[in-house]
Amino acid sequence: MTILMVALALAAAGLFFRWCEHGRNRRLPPGSMGWPYIGETLKLYTENPNSFFSTRRKRYGKIFKSHILGCPCVMISSPEAAKMVLASKAHLFKPTYPQSKERLIGPAALFFHQGHYHSLLKRLVAASFSPSAIRGSVASVQTIALKLLSSWEHATSPICTLLQMKKYAFEVAMMSVLGGEAEVETEGIRCLYGELEKGYNSMAVDIPGSRFYKAMKVRKALNERLMKIIERRRGKGGGGGLLGNMLRVEAGELTDSQIADNIIGVIFAAHDTTATVLTWLLKYLHDNPNLLQAVAAEQEGIARKLQLEGERGLTWDDTRDMSLTARVIQETLRSASIVSFTFREAVEDVELEGYVIPKGWKVLPLFRSIHHTSDFFPRPHKFDPSRFEVSPRPYTYMPFGNGLHSCPGSEFAKLEMLVLLHHLITTYRWRVVGEEDAIQYGPFPVPKGGLPIHVTHQSRRWEKDSTSFSSISQ
């Protein structure tokens, strides 16, 4: 009976949607809405996103309609349209996510707001993640990186890169939120968050047994743990990190519930995406041994300088000297395009490139499609960091979004990648195990199995012979 009722509800929703669309479809962008309610969600999250977007772009053009995670949407893949949606006419497109993500992250998170509340939160986040603020975080990030890498040394079986990078990204995210102050709930939060994220790309069907239902129960437990930390920190005057900044705003401006939503929002923004980028970084470096050797030479030069200056740790200024490594990160962000698109919602009927986007429809600037357009990036399927020796054209490279709602933690994310790569490349070598070119999807494309690798410790070769250096990935 339950299955029958769900089927009838889906059919009714499909008929209602098609009825609402009737009369407008002459001016709607071309495209397919897929199955009722489900739309094209399964196709998007189970096949190569490059193929998904390029097939529709060839068939319909640079703007087309679809239906994802229960939302009618318009997908755009030109820099001009992206600029309009994200910047020049951003007031017509409010930030949003599918209902499942909004409810699981929390409705008060920074991503979903405009106006005074958004400005307040953006100012607080910027105070914690701007370059001037994170200069002093290098030592803490380095400690976390060294702890992770040392745990690999005695592994007798292949390491799952993605899972290990998730541990690293979570610890760095919690350090930035808590200011490095230990909390007994942290490990429990990590376990709960791992369960919560499984529901992000599910349909928002809140019935017992569904993935979304399970995730919502986890969200409640996660909120309770965060509330304990917030209450304890209030009694101590706030403390450090982003949490301390949020607790020190004027009384009444932020409730504990709003603070909890934004902590989860920061973990969401910093966790899965950063871990996936780091996984692809190891994959691309492994597959390009000449490039790896050049990056290793750059990092060994910095390591040599640290030793000559008294075995000191990395500083912010040291990371500014990693120009080649930084370009490798840029090219990884372009090539892998971890965030394929972002969500906006039309606040009124909007005309775009001769079509009408109805009020309430989602609008998705397709970063991945733009990043893989040969007009902007010649030979887009070739991994080539040298392309970033010249700044890309505006609105053709947007790994962290653009406009008022671009990711405020982008510089911090780059910093944690540079720190980890420095110590990994100068102290270890790694070898990919299994199918080297296989990819899995759900929701982010990642090397199959999360990139299993064998890791071995190595001595610094320049300590033995400062005039020569050979590849560390053999």
N, C-alpha and C positions, 0 to 999 in steps of 0.2 A: 504493500500500500504506500509506503514512504517513497519507494522508487517511482511509482506511478504518479504520485503527487508532484515530485520533483520534475518528472518529464513533462507533465501538463503545465507546470509553472514556467519551464524553459520555453515550451512552445508558445504559451501566451505572451511571454516577454518578447519572443521573436516577432510574433504577429503585431504586437503593439509598436515595436521599434520600426518595423517596415511601414506601418500605417503613419507613424510620425514623420518618416522620411518621405512619404509620398507627397508630391506637390513641390518638394524642395529639390528633388534629385537632379533636376535639369541644371541647377547651378552648383551642386555639390561637386567636389573633385571626383574624377573617375576612380575606380577601385572596387575591391570585393570586401563585403562585410563578414564573409565566412558563415559559420553556423550560428543559429540563434543563441544569444547570450555568450557562448564560448568564443564566437568569432574566429579569429586566426591565432588565438593565444597559443595553442598547442604547436602550431607550425613555427611560430616565432621562437619558442623556447626549446624546441627539439631538433632544429636544423641549423646549419651554418647561417648566422645572421647576414654575412656578406651575400650569400645566395638569396636569402629571403628578401632583402632590400633591393638588390640589383635586379632581380627578376621583375619585381613590381615597378621599379623605376623605368626599366626598358619598355614595359607594357603600357604604363600609364603616364609617365613623365616625372618631373621633379616634385610634383605635389599629387598625393593620392590618399584615398580614404581607406580605413581598415577598422577593425574592432578588436581591442586587446583588453584582457582582464575585465570584461564586462563594460568597457567604455568605448563608445563610438569615437573615432579619432581621425585626424588628418596628419599625415606624415609629410614633412618638407625636407628637401635635400639640396638647397642652394644657399650659399652664404648670404645672399641678399634677403631671402625669406627668414633665415635664422636671425639676422641682425634686426629685422622688424619685430619678430616675436620676442626676442631676448632683450632688446635695448631700445630702439627708436620708438616703438609703440608698445612697450612692455606693460603699460597701464591697461591695455586691452586683453592681456593674457595673464591671469593670476597663476602663481606657482601651485602645483598640485601633484598628487600621485594617485594611482588607483586606490580604491577604498581599502583593500586589504593592507597595503603598506601604511596608509594614513592611520588606520586604527591600531596597527601593531607597533609602529614607531611612537605614535601619540599625537593627537591633533594640535598640541601646543608647540610642536617642534618648529624650528626656524624655517624649514623648507616650505611650509604651507601658508606663510603669512606675508602681508604687505603693510605699509604704513608705520605708525609709531612703534608698535610691538616688534615688528621686524627690524626696525632701525636700532631699537634698544638691544635686541639679541645680537645683531650683527656687530654692534660696537663692543659688546662683551666678548664675543668670539674673537674679533680682531685683536682685542687686548691680550688674548692668550695665544694667538697663532700668527701674528704678524712677524715679519723677519726680525724686527727689533726685539720682540718678546721672546722668540724661540732661540736667540743666540745663546742664552744661558741653559738651554735644554740639551745641548749636544752631549755633555758628560752623562746625563741620565739615559739618553737614548743609546749611547755607546755601552753602558752597563747592561742594558737589556739585550742588546745585540750579542755581546760577548757571552752572556749567560746562555742564550739560545744556541749559539754555535758550539760552545763547549759541551753541550748535552748531546751533540751529534758524534763526538769523537769515538765513543765506544759502542756505537750502534752495530749490531751484527747482521741486520737485514736492511733492505733499502728504506730510505727516509721518504715519506710523502711530503714533497716540497710545499704544496698548498696548505696542508694541515699545520706544518711547522710555521709557515709565514702567517697563518691566522693567529697562532699563539703570540708571535712577535707583534703583529699589528694590534692585537687586543691589549697587550701589556703597555705598549706605547700610548694607545688611546686612553687607557685608564690613568697612566702617569700624567698625561696632559689634562685630564679632567680633575684628578685628585691632587695634582701638584707633587706627586711622589710620596705622599703620606699613605702609609699602609692602612688598609681597612680589612677587617675579618671577613667581610662579605664578598670580597673581590673574586675569589675562586668560584663561589656559588653563582655570581653574576656571569662569569665567563661560561659556565656550563649551561645556565638558563638561556643566555643569548644565543648559544649555538643551536638550541632547539627553536628559539623564536624565529631566527632568520629562515628556517625551513618553510615558514608560512608566508614570507614576503610576496612571492609570486604565485600564490594560490588564489583561487576564486574566493571572494568574500562570502562564503556560504557557511553560516554559523550554526551548523547542525552537528550533533554528537557523532564522532568518528571522522569528521572531515579534517584535513590538514589545518585549515584556518581555525577551526574550533579548538584543536589541540594547542595551536600557537597562542590563541587568546588566553587560555588557561595559564600558559607559561608567562605571558605578558603580565598577568595579575601578580604572579609570584615574584617576577623581576621587579615590579613596581614596589612591592613590600620591602624588598632588600634595599632598594635605592632610598626609600623613605627613612629607613633606619640611619643610613649614612648622613642624609640631609639633616635629620633632627639632631644627630650627634654633632655635626659640624656647626650648626646654628648655635649650639651651646658653647662652642669654642671660638666663636667670632668669625667663622668662615673658612679659615685655612687658605691653602694655596690652590693653584690651578684654576681652570674654568669654573669649577664649582664654587670656589672662594669668591671669584668675581661676581657670580650670579647671586650669591648670598649677601653680598655687600651693597646691592642696589637699594634704593630708597624703599622703606617699608611699604608693602602693598603692591609694588610693581610686578613682582613675580611670586606666584604661589609655589608651594612645594611640588604640587602636581606638574606645573609648567616646567619647573627645573628638572624633574625626573624625565619628562618627555624629551627635553633637550639633551640630557645626558645620553639617552638611548639614541637620539639623532646623531650625536657625535660619534658614538660607537658604530652606528650604521654607516656613516660617511667614511670612517677611517679603517674599518675592519676588512670586509670582504673585498672591496675594490683594491686597497693597497696590497693585500695578500696575493691577489690574483696578478697584479702588475709585477710583483717580485717574482712570482712563479714564472711568468713569461720572460722576465729579464734573464733568469738562469737558463731558460730554454734557448733564447736567441743567442746568448753568449756561447753556450755549448755548441750550437750549430754553426757558429762563425768563429773558428779558432784564431784566425788572423786578427779579428777585431778583439777577441778576448785577450790576445797577447798584447795588443796596443793599450787596452784598458789596464791590464795588469802592470805594464810598465809605468803608466801614470800613477797608479796606486802605490807601487813599490817606491817611486820617487818620493811620495808623501810620507810613507812609512820610514824611509831612510832619514828624512828631515826630522821626524818625531824622535827617532833614536838619537840623532846628533844633538838634539835640544833637550836631552835629559830623560828620554823614555816617557815623554809626556803624552797625554791623550789628544784625540782630535779636538779641534776648535771649529767654530763657525768659519773663520777665515780659511782654514784648511779645506773645507768643503767647497769654498768658492774657487779653489784651484783645480777642481775636478771637472774641467771643461768637457773632455771627451766622454767621461762617464755620464755627465749631465745630458749630453746629446744622445747617448744610448738610451737613457731613461725617456727622453722626449720621443725618440723614434719608437720605443716600446709602447708608449701611450698612444701614439698614432696608429701603429701597425695592429696592435691587439685591440685598441679602442674598447677598453673594458666597459665603459659606460657608453652604450650604443646610441642613446638618446636621452632626453629629459622630457618631463611632462609640464605642459602649461594648459590652462583651460580658458576658453574664450568667455569673457564676461558679458559680451553682447554679440549679435551677428556681426562678423567681421569679413570684409572683402579682401581677398588675397590672391593676386595673380589671376584675376578674372573669375574666381570662384568665391562662394560664400561658405564660411565656416560658421555653423549655427552656434548660438549661445549654449554653453554647457558642454560643448564637445572638447575633447582633449586635442592639443596640438603638440606634435612630437618633432622637434628639430633633430634630424638624423646625423649625429656627429660621425658615426661610423661611415656612412655613405660619403660625406664630405671629405673625411680623412683618406678615403680610398678612391678619390676622383683624380684621374691622371692629369687633368688640366691644372690642378693645384700641386700634386705630388707625382711627378713623372715616375713611371714604373712603380706604382703604389704597392705591389706585392713583394718588392725587393726590400729587404731590411737594410737601410742605408742612413746611419746617423749623420753623415756629412751633409745631408739635405738641410739640417738645422744650423749650418754655418751662416746661413742667411735667414732672417726672420720671415716666417710664412705670411702670406697675404691675410689681412684682417678677416675674421670669421671663417677661415678655412681650417684652423687648428684650435679645437675647443675641448681638450680632454677634461678640463675642470669646469665646463660651462662657460657662460659669458654674461655680462650685464650685472645688475644689482644682486642677482641670486647665484653668481658664480661661487665656487667652493672657496670659503675663506681659509681652509686649512691646506691649500695646495702646496705652499712653500714648506710646511711642516712635513707633508707626505714625501716630498722630494728629499728632505733632510734625512728622514729615517731610512729611505732607500740608499742614499749615498753612504751613510754610516755602516749599514749592514754590508753593502757591497765591498767597501774598503777592507773590512776585517775578513770577509769570506775569501776574497780574491788574494789577499796577501798571506793567508795562513792555511788555506785548504785548497783541494782540488776536488772536482766532482765529475761523475759520469752518469749519464741518463740510462736507466734500465727499462727494457721492454720496447714497445712500439714507439719509436721516436717521433713519428709524425701524426699519430692518432690524436684526435681532439674529442672532448666530450662537451655537452651543452646542458645547461640547467642551473641558473639562468645564464651565467657568464661562460663564454667559451674558455676552456682551460685544457692544457695537455692531458691526455687520458690518464686516469688514475691519480691526478694531481701532481704529475711529474715525479715518479719514483727515481731517486738518485742514490748512488754510493758516494760517500764522502770520506776522504782521507786527509789526515794532517800532513802538512809539509813544512820543512824549514824554509826560512827566507833565503832564497838563493843569492841575493845580492850581498848577504852577510859573508858568503864564502867568496864570491867573485863579483865585485861591483861593476865589472865591465861587460857582463853578459847576462842575458835573461832568456829563458825559453818558456814555451807555453805551459800553463799549469793545468790544462784540461786535455788529458791524453787517454 
